[in-house]
């Protein structure tokens, strides 16, 4: 289903003239940069490994992945259960979802404005 959504988005994107659509990837990259900075700010700083592992990867002109390839990142985000513990969240240090949830609306609005502007300029 996600591939169908991406395919339809790319098809619609191709309908916008090249000059007008240059601002859209810039808005996406700016949002990804903000997300990267927020994640690095919220990541626990015990050894610094997690902060250094958070990266922004451009998948194509309309998709950017921000996250960590550190296998221990999920344990920082969600915590772990130790023998006899019943509360996993007691030792979690969330950094991923708080970043996403606080910036999602702002980034989406920026991208929506860039798309609207590109379409208006293309079809004046």
C-alpha positions as CSV (number, residue, x, y, z in Angstrom):
1,X,0.0,0.0,0.0
2,X,2.8,2.4,0.8
3,X,4.4,1.8,-2.6
4,X,1.1,2.6,-4.3
5,X,0.9,5.9,-2.3
6,X,4.5,6.8,-3.2
7,X,3.9,5.8,-6.9
8,X,0.8,8.0,-7.1
9,X,2.6,10.9,-5.3
10,X,5.6,10.6,-7.8
11,X,3.1,10.5,-10.7
12,X,1.4,13.7,-9.5
13,X,4.8,15.3,-8.8
14,X,5.8,14.7,-12.4
15,X,2.7,16.6,-13.6
16,X,4.1,19.8,-12.0
17,X,6.7,21.5,-14.3
18,X,10.3,21.1,-13.2
19,X,11.0,24.8,-12.4
20,X,8.0,25.0,-10.1
21,X,8.8,21.9,-8.1
22,X,12.3,22.7,-7.0
23,X,11.0,24.2,-3.8
24,X,9.2,21.0,-2.7
25,X,12.4,18.9,-2.0
26,X,13.9,21.9,-0.3
27,X,11.0,22.1,2.1
28,X,11.2,18.3,2.8
29,X,15.0,18.6,3.4
30,X,14.5,21.6,5.7
31,X,12.0,19.6,7.8
32,X,14.2,16.6,7.9
33,X,17.1,18.8,9.1
34,X,14.9,20.2,11.9
35,X,13.8,16.6,12.8
36,X,17.5,15.5,12.8
37,X,18.5,18.4,15.1
38,X,15.6,17.7,17.5
39,X,16.4,14.0,17.7
40,X,20.1,14.7,18.4
41,X,19.1,17.2,21.1
42,X,16.7,14.7,22.8
43,X,18.9,11.6,22.5
44,X,20.6,10.5,25.8
45,X,24.2,11.7,26.0
46,X,25.7,8.9,28.1
47,X,28.4,7.9,25.7
48,X,27.3,10.0,22.7
49,X,27.0,6.9,20.4
50,X,23.3,7.4,19.9
51,X,23.6,11.0,19.0
52,X,26.4,10.3,16.5
53,X,24.3,7.5,14.9
54,X,21.3,9.6,14.1
55,X,21.5,10.5,10.4
56,X,19.4,12.0,7.6
57,X,19.3,9.8,4.4
58,X,17.8,11.0,1.2
59,X,15.9,8.1,-0.4
60,X,14.7,10.1,-3.5
61,X,13.7,13.7,-4.2
62,X,10.5,13.3,-2.1
63,X,11.6,11.0,0.7
64,X,14.1,11.5,3.5
65,X,14.7,9.1,6.3
66,X,15.8,10.4,9.7
67,X,16.8,7.9,12.3
68,X,19.5,5.8,13.9
69,X,21.1,2.6,12.7
70,X,22.3,1.9,16.2
71,X,20.9,-1.5,17.3
72,X,20.6,-0.1,20.9
73,X,18.5,2.9,19.9
74,X,15.2,1.0,20.4
75,X,16.3,0.2,24.0
76,X,16.9,3.9,24.7
77,X,13.5,4.8,23.2
78,X,11.3,2.1,24.8
79,X,13.4,0.8,27.8
80,X,14.1,-2.8,28.8
81,X,12.6,-5.1,31.3
82,X,15.1,-6.4,33.9
83,X,14.4,-9.5,35.9
84,X,11.6,-8.8,38.3
85,X,10.7,-5.4,36.8
86,X,7.2,-4.7,35.7
87,X,7.6,-1.2,34.4
88,X,9.5,-0.9,31.1
89,X,9.0,2.8,30.8
90,X,10.9,3.5,34.1
91,X,14.2,3.1,32.3
92,X,13.3,4.5,28.9
93,X,14.7,7.7,27.5
94,X,12.5,8.5,24.5
95,X,14.1,10.6,21.8
96,X,12.5,9.5,18.5
97,X,8.7,9.8,18.9
98,X,8.8,13.0,21.0
99,X,10.8,14.6,18.1
100,X,8.4,13.3,15.5
101,X,5.3,14.2,17.4
102,X,6.4,17.8,18.2
103,X,7.5,18.6,14.6
104,X,5.1,16.6,12.5
105,X,2.5,19.3,12.0
106,X,5.1,22.0,11.4
107,X,7.0,20.0,8.7
108,X,3.8,18.8,7.0
109,X,2.5,22.4,6.9
110,X,5.8,23.6,5.3
111,X,5.7,20.9,2.7
112,X,2.0,21.6,2.0
113,X,2.7,25.3,1.5
114,X,5.6,24.5,-0.8
115,X,3.4,22.2,-2.9
116,X,0.6,24.8,-3.0
117,X,3.0,27.5,-4.1
118,X,4.6,25.3,-6.8
119,X,1.2,24.4,-8.2
120,X,0.0,28.0,-8.2
121,X,3.1,29.2,-10.0
122,X,2.9,26.3,-12.5
123,X,-0.7,27.0,-13.5
124,X,-0.9,30.8,-13.5
